[in-house]
């Protein structure tokens, strides 16, 4: 690393140059540091860019995150051509001493890398680092892949606690954390906790986003669906009505409007408000079928299922069977298109 580069990075990291070099011992550390850059223009532009750099590291190719040098390129060349350089024992020994066998092994371990990212984020600003939740939630992803569900749940709880203790973080940052946290909790089989997070997300959006913003409306429709999923139809009803009102004002032709209408219809069905529920469900199915009949989506399939459920709940078994058959046909058509 050039002295000028070292000084610049050290200043950006608020660390002494002599100490900074001890933090950056391998490609993966450079990748993590680039991912956690405070300046967005210096981070990876896309997730694919990050993935490509990790792939380069795994394939023993020079990574974009690390300043290039002739020695560094040569080291990569040696690793990619071990047989050709087998006679150069001194070079091999130097590489092993420089990086350490255990470090090389660990750096091929995604879980180790994810834990290192959390550690580095904490080293920067401790728990006050607004990038820390991102690193922690990435670790949750890796733990899930490794079937360490209990530890993954523990980390999601830590993220939720961290979020609640930092109301000073920007609204955009807090929204991003809640977006990811909600999805993680649902995947971990914690729907009730996911509902709580979604309620917090909606409150944040109400405070900082315009009332007709699609982002706010998406949160409303998602929360209405989650209330139904967790057996809270009385809570789902007013949220679905609010979402529908926004669609009518801002985007009445949006197909998702009829999916939300179906949610409202089912919430009324579960509360035995049958007279209002049936026309809402029929209208939602009709409109979705007109828009998606040839290419049925989850919206149509789900809403048709809601109507079948309505007829089953009201003792109309023949109609329930007819609509279940339509649902089955739509599911088959959708599977053929995949």
C-alpha positions as CSV (number, residue, x, y, z in Angstrom):
1,X,0.0,0.0,0.0
2,X,1.5,3.4,-1.0
3,X,2.2,5.9,1.8
4,X,-0.2,8.4,0.4
5,X,-3.0,5.7,0.1
6,X,-2.2,4.6,3.7
7,X,-2.5,8.1,5.0
8,X,-5.7,8.7,3.2
9,X,-7.4,5.5,4.3
10,X,-6.1,6.0,7.9
11,X,-7.6,9.5,8.0
12,X,-10.9,8.3,6.6
13,X,-11.0,5.5,9.2
14,X,-9.9,7.8,12.0
15,X,-7.0,5.6,12.9
16,X,-3.2,5.9,13.0
17,X,-1.4,4.6,9.8
18,X,0.7,2.3,11.9
19,X,-2.3,0.6,13.4
20,X,-4.3,0.5,10.3
21,X,-2.0,-2.0,8.6
22,X,-2.6,-4.5,11.3
23,X,-6.3,-4.4,10.5
24,X,-5.9,-5.2,6.8
25,X,-4.3,-8.5,6.4
26,X,-6.0,-10.1,3.4
27,X,-8.3,-9.6,0.5
28,X,-11.4,-10.2,2.5
29,X,-10.6,-7.5,5.0
30,X,-10.2,-5.1,2.1
31,X,-13.6,-6.2,0.7
32,X,-15.3,-5.8,4.0
33,X,-13.7,-2.3,4.5
34,X,-14.9,-1.3,1.1
35,X,-18.4,-2.6,1.9
36,X,-18.5,-0.6,5.1
37,X,-17.2,2.7,3.6
38,X,-19.0,5.7,5.0
39,X,-18.7,7.5,1.6
40,X,-21.3,5.7,-0.6
41,X,-19.3,6.6,-3.7
42,X,-16.4,4.5,-2.5
43,X,-18.5,1.4,-1.7
44,X,-19.4,-1.3,-4.2
45,X,-22.0,0.0,-6.7
46,X,-24.1,-3.1,-6.6
47,X,-24.5,-6.4,-4.8
48,X,-23.2,-8.1,-8.0
49,X,-20.0,-6.0,-7.8
50,X,-19.4,-7.2,-4.2
51,X,-20.2,-10.8,-5.3
52,X,-17.8,-10.5,-8.2
53,X,-15.0,-9.3,-6.0
54,X,-15.5,-12.2,-3.5
55,X,-15.5,-14.6,-6.4
56,X,-12.2,-13.1,-7.6
57,X,-10.8,-13.6,-4.1
58,X,-11.9,-17.3,-4.1
59,X,-10.4,-17.8,-7.5
60,X,-7.1,-16.2,-6.4
61,X,-7.4,-13.3,-8.7
62,X,-6.6,-9.7,-7.7
63,X,-9.6,-8.0,-6.0
64,X,-10.9,-4.5,-6.9
65,X,-11.1,-3.5,-3.3
66,X,-7.3,-3.8,-2.7
67,X,-4.8,-1.3,-4.1
68,X,-2.8,-3.1,-6.8
69,X,0.9,-3.7,-6.7
70,X,3.4,-5.9,-8.6
71,X,4.0,-8.0,-5.5
72,X,0.3,-8.5,-4.9
73,X,-0.3,-9.5,-8.6
74,X,2.7,-11.9,-8.4
75,X,1.3,-13.5,-5.2
76,X,-2.0,-14.1,-7.0
77,X,-0.2,-15.6,-10.0
78,X,1.6,-18.0,-7.8
79,X,-1.6,-19.2,-6.1
80,X,-3.3,-19.8,-9.4
81,X,-0.3,-21.8,-10.8
82,X,0.9,-23.8,-7.8
83,X,2.4,-26.6,-9.8
84,X,4.4,-24.2,-12.0
85,X,5.8,-22.5,-9.0
86,X,6.3,-25.7,-6.9
87,X,10.1,-25.4,-7.3
88,X,10.1,-21.9,-5.8
89,X,9.9,-23.1,-2.2
90,X,11.1,-19.9,-0.8
91,X,8.2,-18.0,-2.4
92,X,5.7,-20.5,-1.0
93,X,7.1,-20.2,2.5
94,X,7.0,-16.4,2.3
95,X,3.4,-16.5,1.3
96,X,2.5,-18.9,4.1
97,X,4.3,-16.8,6.7
98,X,2.8,-13.6,5.4
99,X,-0.8,-14.7,5.5
100,X,-0.9,-17.6,7.9
101,X,-2.4,-21.0,7.2
102,X,-5.3,-20.6,9.5
103,X,-6.1,-17.2,8.0
104,X,-6.1,-18.6,4.5
105,X,-8.5,-21.3,5.6
106,X,-10.8,-19.0,7.5
107,X,-11.0,-16.5,4.6
108,X,-12.6,-19.2,2.5
109,X,-15.3,-19.6,5.2
110,X,-18.3,-17.3,4.6
111,X,-19.4,-17.5,8.2
112,X,-16.0,-16.4,9.4
113,X,-16.0,-13.6,7.0
114,X,-19.4,-12.5,8.1
115,X,-18.4,-12.5,11.8
116,X,-15.3,-10.5,10.8
117,X,-17.5,-7.9,9.1
118,X,-19.5,-7.5,12.3
119,X,-16.3,-7.2,14.3
120,X,-14.8,-4.5,12.0
121,X,-18.1,-2.5,12.0
122,X,-18.0,-2.5,15.8
123,X,-14.3,-1.5,15.8
124,X,-15.2,1.6,13.8
125,X,-17.9,3.2,16.0
126,X,-19.0,0.5,18.3
127,X,-22.8,0.0,18.5
128,X,-23.2,3.6,17.2
129,X,-22.1,2.5,13.7
130,X,-25.2,2.8,11.4
131,X,-23.6,0.1,9.1
132,X,-23.5,-2.4,11.9
133,X,-27.1,-3.8,11.4
134,X,-26.3,-4.5,7.8
135,X,-23.2,-6.6,8.7
136,X,-25.2,-8.3,11.5
137,X,-28.1,-9.2,9.1
138,X,-25.7,-10.5,6.6
139,X,-24.4,-12.8,9.3
140,X,-28.0,-13.9,9.9
141,X,-28.2,-14.9,6.3
142,X,-25.0,-17.0,6.5
143,X,-26.1,-18.6,9.8
144,X,-29.4,-19.6,8.2
145,X,-27.6,-21.2,5.3
146,X,-25.5,-23.2,7.8
147,X,-28.7,-24.3,9.6
148,X,-27.8,-22.4,12.8
149,X,-31.3,-21.2,13.2
150,X,-31.2,-20.5,17.0
151,X,-28.1,-18.3,16.7
152,X,-29.7,-16.5,13.7
153,X,-32.7,-15.7,15.8
154,X,-30.5,-14.4,18.5
155,X,-28.7,-12.0,16.1
156,X,-32.0,-10.8,14.7
157,X,-33.1,-9.9,18.3
158,X,-29.8,-8.0,18.7
159,X,-30.5,-6.1,15.5
160,X,-34.0,-5.2,16.7
161,X,-32.7,-4.0,20.0
162,X,-29.9,-2.0,18.3
163,X,-32.4,-0.4,16.0
164,X,-34.7,0.7,18.9
165,X,-31.7,2.3,20.7
166,X,-30.8,4.5,17.8
167,X,-33.6,6.8,16.9
168,X,-30.9,9.3,15.8
169,X,-30.1,7.2,12.7
170,X,-31.5,8.6,9.4
171,X,-35.0,7.6,8.4
172,X,-33.7,5.9,5.3
173,X,-31.2,3.8,7.2
174,X,-33.8,2.8,9.8
175,X,-36.2,1.8,7.1
176,X,-33.6,-0.3,5.4
177,X,-32.9,-2.1,8.7
178,X,-36.6,-2.7,9.3
179,X,-37.1,-3.9,5.7
180,X,-34.5,-6.6,6.0
181,X,-35.3,-7.5,9.6
182,X,-39.0,-8.1,8.7
183,X,-38.0,-10.5,6.0
184,X,-35.5,-12.3,8.2
185,X,-38.0,-12.8,11.0
186,X,-40.6,-14.3,8.6
187,X,-38.0,-16.7,7.2
188,X,-37.0,-17.7,10.7
189,X,-40.6,-18.6,11.5
190,X,-41.3,-15.7,13.8
191,X,-44.4,-14.1,12.4
192,X,-45.5,-12.3,15.5
193,X,-42.2,-10.6,15.9
194,X,-42.3,-9.8,12.2
195,X,-45.7,-8.1,12.8
196,X,-44.2,-5.9,15.5
197,X,-41.3,-4.9,13.2
198,X,-43.8,-4.1,10.4
199,X,-45.8,-2.0,12.8
200,X,-42.7,0.0,13.7
201,X,-41.8,0.3,10.0
202,X,-45.3,1.7,9.2
203,X,-45.0,4.2,12.0
204,X,-41.6,5.4,10.7
205,X,-43.1,5.8,7.2
206,X,-46.1,7.7,8.5
207,X,-43.7,10.2,10.1
208,X,-41.2,10.6,7.3
209,X,-43.0,9.7,4.0
210,X,-45.9,11.4,2.1
211,X,-49.3,9.9,2.9
212,X,-49.9,8.7,-0.7
213,X,-46.3,7.4,-1.2
214,X,-46.2,3.9,-2.8
215,X,-43.7,2.9,-0.1
216,X,-46.2,3.7,2.6
217,X,-49.0,1.9,0.8
218,X,-46.9,-1.2,0.3
219,X,-46.2,-1.2,4.1
220,X,-50.0,-0.9,4.7
221,X,-50.8,-3.8,2.4
222,X,-48.0,-6.0,3.8
223,X,-49.2,-5.3,7.4
224,X,-52.8,-6.1,6.5
225,X,-51.7,-9.5,5.0
226,X,-49.5,-10.2,8.1
227,X,-52.4,-9.5,10.4
228,X,-54.5,-12.0,8.5
229,X,-51.7,-14.5,8.6
230,X,-51.3,-14.3,12.3
231,X,-55.1,-14.5,12.9
232,X,-55.9,-10.9,13.5
233,X,-58.7,-10.1,11.0
234,X,-60.1,-7.2,13.1
235,X,-56.7,-5.5,12.9
236,X,-56.3,-6.3,9.2
237,X,-59.6,-4.7,8.2
238,X,-58.8,-1.0,8.9
239,X,-55.3,-1.3,7.5
240,X,-56.6,-2.8,4.3
241,X,-59.3,-0.1,4.0
242,X,-56.6,2.6,4.4
243,X,-54.5,1.0,1.7
244,X,-57.4,0.7,-0.7
245,X,-58.2,4.4,-0.1
246,X,-54.7,5.3,-1.2
247,X,-54.9,3.2,-4.3
248,X,-58.2,4.8,-5.2
249,X,-56.6,8.3,-4.9
250,X,-53.1,7.6,-6.3
251,X,-53.2,4.6,-8.6
252,X,-56.7,3.1,-9.1
253,X,-55.5,0.9,-12.0
254,X,-52.9,-0.9,-10.0
255,X,-53.4,-4.6,-10.0
256,X,-52.3,-4.9,-6.4
257,X,-55.3,-2.9,-5.4
258,X,-57.5,-6.0,-6.0
259,X,-55.2,-8.2,-4.0
260,X,-55.6,-5.8,-1.1
261,X,-59.4,-5.8,-1.7
262,X,-59.2,-9.6,-1.4
263,X,-57.4,-9.2,2.0
264,X,-60.2,-6.9,3.1
265,X,-62.8,-9.4,1.9
266,X,-61.2,-12.3,3.9
267,X,-60.8,-10.1,7.0
268,X,-64.6,-9.4,6.8
269,X,-65.3,-13.1,6.2
270,X,-63.4,-14.1,9.3
271,X,-65.4,-11.6,11.3
272,X,-68.6,-13.0,9.8
273,X,-69.4,-9.8,7.9
274,X,-70.5,-11.9,5.0
275,X,-72.8,-9.4,3.2
276,X,-69.9,-6.9,2.6
277,X,-67.3,-9.6,2.1
278,X,-68.8,-11.4,-0.9
279,X,-69.1,-8.5,-3.4
280,X,-65.6,-7.4,-2.5
281,X,-64.1,-10.8,-3.2
282,X,-66.1,-11.4,-6.4
283,X,-65.0,-8.0,-7.8
284,X,-61.4,-8.6,-6.9
285,X,-61.4,-12.0,-8.6
286,X,-63.1,-10.6,-11.7
287,X,-60.7,-7.7,-12.1
288,X,-57.6,-9.8,-11.4
289,X,-58.8,-12.5,-13.9
290,X,-59.3,-9.9,-16.6
291,X,-55.8,-8.6,-16.1
292,X,-53.9,-11.9,-15.4
293,X,-56.1,-14.7,-16.7
294,X,-53.5,-15.9,-19.3
295,X,-50.6,-15.4,-16.9
296,X,-52.0,-15.9,-13.4
297,X,-49.9,-14.5,-10.6
298,X,-49.9,-15.1,-6.9
299,X,-52.3,-12.2,-6.5
300,X,-55.0,-13.9,-8.6
301,X,-54.4,-17.4,-7.1
302,X,-54.5,-16.1,-3.6
303,X,-57.6,-14.1,-4.1
304,X,-59.5,-16.9,-5.8
305,X,-58.6,-19.0,-2.8
306,X,-60.0,-16.4,-0.5
307,X,-63.3,-16.5,-2.4
308,X,-63.4,-20.3,-2.2
309,X,-62.8,-19.9,1.6
310,X,-65.7,-17.5,1.8
311,X,-68.1,-20.0,0.2
312,X,-66.8,-22.7,2.5
313,X,-67.4,-20.5,5.5
314,X,-70.9,-19.7,4.5
315,X,-71.9,-23.4,3.8
316,X,-72.0,-23.0,0.0
317,X,-70.1,-26.2,-0.7
318,X,-70.8,-26.4,-4.5
319,X,-69.5,-22.8,-5.1
320,X,-66.6,-23.5,-2.8
321,X,-65.6,-26.5,-4.9
322,X,-66.0,-24.6,-8.1
323,X,-63.7,-21.8,-7.0
324,X,-61.2,-24.3,-5.5
325,X,-61.1,-25.9,-9.0
326,X,-60.4,-22.5,-10.6
327,X,-57.6,-21.9,-8.1
328,X,-56.1,-25.3,-9.0
329,X,-56.3,-24.5,-12.7
330,X,-54.6,-21.2,-12.2
331,X,-51.8,-22.8,-10.1
332,X,-51.2,-25.4,-12.9
333,X,-51.1,-22.6,-15.5
334,X,-48.6,-20.6,-13.4
335,X,-46.4,-23.7,-12.9
336,X,-46.2,-24.3,-16.6
337,X,-45.0,-20.7,-17.2
338,X,-42.1,-21.1,-14.8
